[in-house]
Amino acid sequence: MIQLPPDEDLVAALRAGDERAFASVLEAWSSSMLRLARSFVSTDASAEEVVQETWLAVIKGMDGFEGRSAFKTWVYRILVNTAKKRGTQEHRTVPWASLVAGDEEHGPTVDPERFQGRDGAYPGHWREFPEAWASPEHSALTVEIREVIAGALEGLPARQRAVISLRDVADHSSDEVCDILQISAANQRVLLHRARAAIRERLAEYLGRTPMASGGQRA
């Protein structure tokens, strides 16, 4: 994982036109930005254009960043606004503000006790990985697992995909996600819970039928 400097130093470098700093930010965030943009638009090409437009807007608007939120949150808010506009043009966007309790997409759910509480090392994340999780030496299987996760993410409803992309891929806090997507804390929790449950269910299904995951040999 790319380690970026503190916001104060990063913003100063970007305002000074430091190409190395900008390249580092691009490498660190562009993949998760692309994944999030895809939640709002109809094609991968559109998502790529949204990310490009976002970075152009960031460069032009650097002087407007006042530090009232994390720099990353500011960038992602620009991304979401840009993606929403593109999605509206494509007749794809669903108003996030229209969500109310109980209106979220249905889907699998799991016992809340399987998630770490506020006192855990990673609040809101799984306490344990699926029992049959592959050992590190199975590099081929590890690649396959990543592909399964990517496929599962693509298969999620747009709202769930956006929330889990921000929380578990881009590593935003719940408050930041609510700010970026303009949704309530309750909606954020339910959407994230259902998204994580769907990913875990897909992984458990895949690992349950993969001999290598249980220490056996594949044919």
DRENNUKOL-66897 format. One record per atom (N, C-alpha, C): x negated, y, z; residue in three letters. Coordinates in steps of 0.05 Angstrom, whole numbers, plus 32768, in hexadecimal, padded with zeros to 4 digits. Atoms other than C-alpha are relative to their C-alpha. Layout:
XYZALA ...
//
This chain:
7FEF7FE88000MET 800080008000MET 7FEE80198000MET 80107FE78002ILE 7FE680457FEEILE 800580118018ILE 7FFE7FEE7FE8GLN 7FD88071802AGLN 7FFE801D7FF7GLN 80007FE48008LEU 7FEB80B9801DLEU 7FF980118018LEU 80067FEE7FEAPRO 7FD280F48047PRO 8019800B800DPRO 7FE87FF37FF4PRO 800181198077PRO 800C80147FEDPRO 7FF27FEE8012ASP 803581448056ASP 7FF2801B7FFCASP 800D7FE58003GLU 801181858065GLU 7FE97FFF7FEDGLU 801780038011ASP 7FD2816D8043ASP 80087FF97FE3ASP 7FF78009801ALEU 7FF7814B800ALEU 800C80177FF0LEU 7FF37FE9800DVAL 802281877FFAVAL 7FEC80157FF7VAL 80157FED8007ALA 7FE581B57FFCALA 7FF17FF87FE8ALA 800F800B8017ALA 7FC081887FCCALA 801080027FE6ALA 7FEF7FFF8018LEU 7FFB81847F9CLEU 8004801D7FF6LEU 7FFD7FE48008ARG 800581D07F9DARG 7FE6800B7FF4ARG 801A7FF7800CALA 7FBB81D87F8DALA 7FFA7FF27FE6ALA 8003800D801AGLY 7FC481AC7F50GLY 7FEC7FE88001GLY 801280177FFDASP 7F9C81717F6BASP 800B7FE87FF1ASP 7FF680168010GLU 7FA5813C7F35GLU 7FFE7FE5800EGLU 8003801A7FF2ARG 7F8B81047F61ARG 80167FFC8014ARG 7FEB80017FECALA 7FBE81147F97ALA 801B7FF97FF1ALA 7FE78005800FPHE 7FF681157F63PHE 80017FE37FF6PHE 8001801C800AALA 7FDF80D37F45ALA 80067FEC8017ALA 7FFB80117FE9SER 7FE080B47F8BSER 801E7FFF8007SER 7FE47FFF7FF9VAL 802780CB7F98VAL 80107FF17FEAVAL 7FF2800E8015LEU 803E80B27F54LEU 7FFE7FE28004LEU 8004801D7FFDGLU 8020806D7F61GLU 800E7FF68019GLU 7FF380097FE7ALA 803C806A7FA7ALA 801E7FFF7FFFALA 7FE37FFD7FFFTRP 8083807F7F99TRP 80107FFA7FE7TRP 7FF180028019SER 809580777F50SER 80117FE77FFDSER 7FF280198003SER 80A9802E7F53SER 801A80008010SER 7FE880007FF0SER 80DA80377F8CSER 801480167FF6SER 7FEF7FEC800BMET 80F480777F6CMET 800F7FF67FE7MET 7FF3800C8017LEU 810280517F2CLEU 80167FED8008LEU 7FEC80137FF6ARG 8127801C7F52ARG 8019800E800AARG 7FEA7FF07FF6LEU 815180507F75LEU 8010800D7FEALEU 7FF37FF28016ALA 816080777F36ALA 80127FED7FF0ALA 7FF08014800FARG 817980377F15ARG 801B7FFA800DARG 7FE680037FF2SER 81B180357F49SER 801580137FF5SER 7FED7FEC8009PHE 81D080727F29PHE 800480027FE2PHE 7FFE7FFE801DVAL 81C4806A7EDFVAL 80027FE57FF3VAL 7FF78018800DSER 81D580367EABSER 7FE97FEF7FF4SER 8016800F800DTHR 819180227E8DTHR 7FE58006800ETHR 801B7FFC7FF6ASP 8148801A7EA1ASP 7FF380197FF4ASP 800B7FE8800DALA 8136804F7E6EALA 800A801A800CALA 7FF57FE87FF2SER 816480817E8FSER 7FF38004801BSER 800D7FFE7FE5ALA 814680717ED3ALA 7FE4800B7FFDALA 801B7FF68005GLU 8100807E7EB7GLU 8001801E7FFAGLU 7FFE7FE38006GLU 811780C17E9CGLU 800780108019GLU 7FF97FF37FE7VAL 813680D37EDFVAL 7FE780048011VAL 80197FFD7FF0VAL 80F380C57F02VAL 7FEE80157FF4VAL 80117FEC800DGLN 80CE80EE7ECFGLN 800A801C8005GLN 7FF47FE67FFBGLU 80FF81287ED6GLU 7FFC8008801DGLU 80047FFB7FE3THR 80F881227F22THR 7FE4800B8005THR 801B7FF77FFCTRP 80AD81297F20TRP 7FFB801B7FF4TRP 80027FE5800BLEU 80B281657EF2LEU 800C80158012LEU 7FF37FEE7FEDALA 80E381857F22ALA 7FF080048019ALA 80117FFE7FE8VAL 80B581767F5CVAL 7FE980127FFBVAL 80187FEF8006ILE 807981967F3AILE 8009801D7FFEILE 7FF77FE48004LYS 80A181D47F27LYS 800B800C801ALYS 7FF47FF67FE8GLY 80C281D97F6BGLY 7FEF7FFE801AGLY 801180047FE9MET 808681CD7F99MET 800180178013MET 80007FE87FEEASP 808882147FB3ASP 801980028010ASP 7FE77FFF7FF2GLY 80CF82097FC8GLY 80037FEC8017GLY 800080147FEAPHE 80BE81D07FF8PHE 7FF9800F801APHE 80047FF17FE7GLU 80C581EE803EGLU 7FF87FEE8017GLU 800880117FEAGLY 80B481B18067GLY 80157FFA8015GLY 7FEA80057FEDARG 80F881AC8089ARG 80077FE28001ARG 7FFD801D8000SER 80F981628076SER 7FE57FF57FF7SER 8019800D800AALA 80C281308064ALA 7FFE80067FE2ALA 80047FFB801CPHE 80A4813E8020PHE 800C7FEA7FEFPHE 7FF58017800FLYS 80B880F88009LYS 801F80027FFFLYS 7FE37FFD8000THR 81008105801ETHR 800980157FECTHR 7FFA7FEA8013TRP 810081467FF6TRP 7FFF7FF67FE4TRP 8004800B801BVAL 80E681227FB9VAL 80177FED7FF8VAL 7FEB80148006TYR 811980EA7FBETYR 801C800E7FFETYR 7FE77FF18002ARG 8152811D7FC8ARG 8002800B7FE3ARG 80017FF5801BILE 813D813D7F86ILE 80077FE97FECILE 7FFB80188011LEU 813D80F77F66LEU 801D7FF98000LEU 7FE480087FFEVAL 818380E67F7FVAL 801180157FF1VAL 7FF07FEB800EASN 819F81297F67ASN 7FFD7FFE7FE2ASN 80058003801DTHR 817E811F7F23THR 800E7FE87FF5THR 7FF380198009ALA 819780D87F1EALA 801E80028000ALA 7FE37FFC7FFFLYS 81DE80EC7F32LYS 8009800F7FE8LYS 7FF97FF18018LYS 81E0811F7EFALYS 7FFF7FEF7FE7LYS 800280128017ARG 81C880EC7EC8ARG 80167FEB8001ARG 7FEB80147FFEGLY 81F980B97EE3GLY 801B800B7FF9GLY 7FE77FF38007THR 823280EA7EDCTHR 800380027FE2THR 80007FFE801DGLN 821F80F47E93GLN 80067FE47FF4GLN 7FFB801C800AGLU 822180A87E8BGLU 801A7FF4800BGLU 7FE780097FF4HIS 826380A37EB1HIS 7FFC7FE88012HIS 800780167FEEARG 824280767EE4ARG 80028006801DARG 80027FF87FE4THR 823D809D7F24THR 801A7FFD8010THR 7FE980017FEEVAL 826C808D7F5EVAL 7FFA80138017VAL 80067FEC7FEBPRO 827380C77F90PRO 7FF97FF3801BPRO 8008800B7FE7TRP 824C80B47FCETRP 8010800B8017TRP 7FF17FF37FEBALA 827280E57FF8ALA 801C7FF48004ALA 7FE5800B7FFESER 82B280BF7FEASER 80017FE78012SER 800180177FEFLEU 829B80858015LEU 800C8005801CLEU 7FF67FFE7FE4VAL 82C1807A8056VAL 7FFD7FE5800CVAL 800380197FF2ALA 82BD8044808BALA 80137FEB7FF4ALA 7FF08016800BGLY 82D58002806EGLY 800280007FE2GLY 7FFE7FFD801EASP 82CE801A8026ASP 7FE87FF57FF2ASP 8018800A800DGLU 82897FFB801AGLU 80067FE67FF2GLU 7FFC8019800FGLU 82807FC17FEBGLU 7FFF7FE88013GLU 800180197FF0HIS 828F7F7D8007HIS 7FE77FF07FF8HIS 801780108005GLY 82577F4B800BGLY 7FF97FEF8017GLY 800780117FEAPRO 82337F198037PRO 7FF780118018PRO 80097FF27FE8THR 82247F2C807ETHR 7FF37FEC8013THR 800E80127FEEVAL 81F97F0F80B6VAL 8003800B801DVAL 7FFE7FF87FE4ASP 81F77F128102ASP 7FED80178005ASP 80127FE87FFAPRO 81DC7F578118PRO 7FE97FF98012PRO 801680087FEEGLU 81B17F33814BGLU 7FE77FF77FF1GLU 801780078010ARG 81847F1D8112ARG 7FEF80177FF8ARG 80107FE88006PHE 816D7F65810APHE 7FF3800A8019PHE 800D7FF47FE9GLN 813C7F888138GLN 801080188009GLN 7FF37FE97FF5GLY 815A7FBA8167GLY 7FEF80198001GLY 800F7FE77FFFARG 814380018176ARG 7FE57FFD800EARG 801980047FF2ASP 810D7FE681A4ASP 7FED7FEE7FF2ASP 801280128010GLY 80F07FB7816FGLY 7FEA800F7FF2GLY 80167FF3800FALA 80B17FC48148ALA 8009800D7FE7ALA 7FF47FF58019TYR 80DA7FCF8109TYR 801E80008002TYR 7FE37FFF7FFCPRO 81217FE4811DPRO 80107FFD7FE6PRO 7FEF80048017GLY 81567FCB80EDGLY 7FF67FEB7FEDGLY 800B80148012HIS 81287F9980CBHIS 80057FE4800CHIS 7FFB801B7FF7TRP 812E7F4D80D0TRP 7FED7FF98017TRP 8011800B7FEAARG 81157F2C8110ARG 7FEE7FEA7FF6ARG 800F8016800BGLU 80FD7EF080E8GLU 80057FFE7FE2GLU 7FFC8006801CPHE 80F37EDE809FPHE 800F7FE67FFEPHE 7FF3801A8003PRO 811A7EA48082PRO 7FEE7FE98009PRO 801080157FF4GLU 81027E6380A2GLU 7FED7FF37FECGLU 8010800E8014ALA 80E77E468061ALA 7FEE80137FF0ALA 80117FED800DTRP 80BD7E83804FTRP 7FE67FF47FF7TRP 8018800D800BALA 80837E708023ALA 7FE6800A800EALA 801A7FF87FF5SER 803B7E70803DSER 7FF180107FEBSER 800E7FEE8012PRO 800B7EA3801FPRO 7FF17FF37FE9PRO 8010800C8014GLU 7FE27E717FF8GLU 80117FF87FE7GLU 7FF080078017HIS 801D7E627FCAHIS 800480197FEFHIS 7FFE7FE6800FSER 800E7E9E7F9DSER 80157FFF7FEASER 7FEC80028016ALA 80397E847F64ALA 801C8004800BALA 7FE67FFE7FF4LEU 80747E7D7F92LEU 8005801C800BLEU 7FFD7FE57FF7THR 80677EC17FB0THR 800980137FEATHR 7FF87FF08017VAL 806D7EE07F6BVAL 801E7FFB7FFAVAL 7FE480078006GLU 80AE7EBA7F60GLU 8013800C8015GLU 7FF07FF57FEBILE 80C97ED27FA3ILE 8005801E7FFBILE 7FFD7FE48007ARG 80BB7F1A7F8FARG 801480047FE9ARG 7FED7FFE8017GLU 80E17F0E7F4EGLU 801C7FFB800AGLU 7FE580067FF5VAL 811B7EF07F75VAL 800B8019800FVAL 7FF87FE87FF1ILE 811D7F2D7FA3ILE 800780177FEDILE 7FFA7FEB8014ALA 811A7F5C7F67ALA 801A7FFB7FF2ALA 7FE78007800DGLY 81527F377F46GLY 801880048012GLY 7FEB7FFC7FEDALA 817B7F387F85ALA 8007801D8004ALA 7FFC7FE37FFELEU 81717F837F8BLEU 8010800A7FE9LEU 7FF27FF78018GLU 81887F8D7F44GLU 801D7FF88000GLU 7FE5800A8000GLY 81C67F647F52GLY 8012800D8015GLY 7FF17FF37FEBLEU 81DC7F8F7F8DLEU 801280167FF5LEU 7FF07FE98008PRO 82157FC27F87PRO 7FEE80198003PRO 80117FE88002ALA 81F880077F78ALA 7FFA800D801BALA 80047FF37FE6ARG 820380247FBEARG 7FEE7FF08012ARG 801180117FEFGLN 81E47FE97FE1GLN 7FE380017FF5GLN 801A8000800BARG 81A97FE97FB1ARG 7FF1801A8006ARG 800C7FE77FFAALA 819C80337FBCALA 7FF78001801EALA 80067FFE7FE3VAL 819E802D8008VAL 7FE87FEE8007VAL 801680127FF9ILE 81717FF0800DILE 7FE680087FF2ILE 80187FF7800ESER 8141800D7FDASER 7FF380168010SER 800B7FEA7FF0LEU 8139804B8005LEU 7FF57FF6801BLEU 800880097FE5ARG 813580268048ARG 7FE97FEC7FFFARG 801380167FFEASP 810E7FE78039ASP 7FEA80007FEBASP 80157FFE8014VAL 80E77FF97FFAVAL 7FF1801A8003VAL 800D7FE67FFDALA 80DA80438002ALA 7FFA8008801DALA 80067FFD7FE4ASP 80D8803E804EASP 800A801A800CASP 7FF37FE97FF4HIS 81068078805EHIS 800E7FF88019HIS 7FF180057FE8SER 8127807E80A2SER 801E80017FF9SER 7FE380008005SER 8173807680A8SER 800A801D7FFDSER 7FF87FE48001ASP 817A80C180B4ASP 7FF8800C7FE4ASP 80097FF6801AGLU 815280D08075GLU 80117FF67FE9GLU 7FEF800C8015VAL 817C80A0804BVAL 801B800F8000VAL 7FE67FF27FFECYS 81BC80C28064CYS 7FFD801C7FF3CYS 80057FE6800AASP 819E81058052ASP 7FFD80007FE1ASP 80058001801CILE 818680F0800DILE 801A7FF97FF0ILE 7FE8800A800ELEU 81C780CC7FF9LEU 8019800E8008LEU 7FE87FF27FF6GLN 81F680F98020GLN 80167FED8008GLN 7FED80137FF5ILE 821980BF8043ILE 7FFE8000801EILE 800080017FE3SER 822C80B3808BSER 7FEE7FEA800BSER 801180147FF4ALA 8202808B80BBALA 800E7FE58000ALA 7FF080198000ALA 823A805780BFALA 7FFF7FF37FE5ALA 8001800B801BASN 823C804E8074ASN 7FE47FF57FFAASN 801C80098005GLN 81F080498071GLN 7FFB7FE5800DGLN 800580197FF1ARG 81EF801280A6ARG 800F7FE87FF2ARG 7FF18016800DVAL 82267FE88084VAL 7FF47FF97FE5VAL 800B8006801ALEU 82087FEF803FLEU 7FE57FF28002LEU 801A800D7FFCLEU 81C37FDD8058LEU 80037FE4800ALEU 7FFB801B7FF5HIS 81DD7FA28080HIS 80087FED7FEAHIS 7FF680128015ARG 82027F858044ARG 7FEA7FFB7FEBARG 801580048013ALA 81C77F908016ALA 7FEB7FED800AALA 801480127FF4ARG 81967F6F8045ARG 800A7FE38002ARG 7FF4801A7FFEALA 81C67F35804FALA 80007FF27FE5ALA 8000800B801BALA 81CC7F2B8004ALA 7FE57FF77FF8ALA 801B80078007ILE 81817F2B7FFBILE 7FF77FE7800FILE 800880177FF0ARG 81767EFA8034ARG 800F7FE77FF6ARG 7FF180178009GLU 81AD7ECD801AGLU 7FF47FF57FE6GLU 800C80088019ARG 818D7ECC7FD5ARG 7FE57FF28004ARG 8019800C7FFALEU 81497EBD7FF2LEU 80037FE4800CLEU 7FFC801A7FF3ALA 81637E85801EALA 80097FEC7FECALA 7FF780128015GLU 81867E677FE3GLU 7FE97FF67FEEGLU 801780068011TYR 81477E6A7FB9TYR 7FEC7FEE800ETYR 801480107FF1LEU 81187E507FEELEU 800A7FE58008LEU 7FF4801A7FF8GLY 81487E198002GLY 7FFE7FEB7FEAGLY 800280148016ARG 81417DF97FBDARG 7FE480007FF4ARG 801B7FFF800ATHR 80F67E077FB4THR 7FEE7FEF8011THR 801180127FF1PRO 80CA7DCC7FCAPRO 7FE8800D800CPRO 80197FF47FF6MET 808B7DF67FD0MET 800580118019MET 7FFA7FEF7FEAALA 80AE7E238002ALA 80007FF1801AALA 7FFF80117FE8SER 80B47DE98032SER 7FE67FF08004SER 801A800D7FFEGLY 806C7DD38028GLY 7FFD7FE87FEEGLY 800380178013GLY 807A7D9F7FF2GLY 7FF380097FE7GLY 800D7FFB801AGLN 805F7D9B7FACGLN 801580027FEAGLN 7FED7FFE8016ARG 80847DB27F6FARG 7FF87FED7FE9ARG 800580138016ALA 808C7D837F35ALA 7FF2800D7FE8ALA 
//
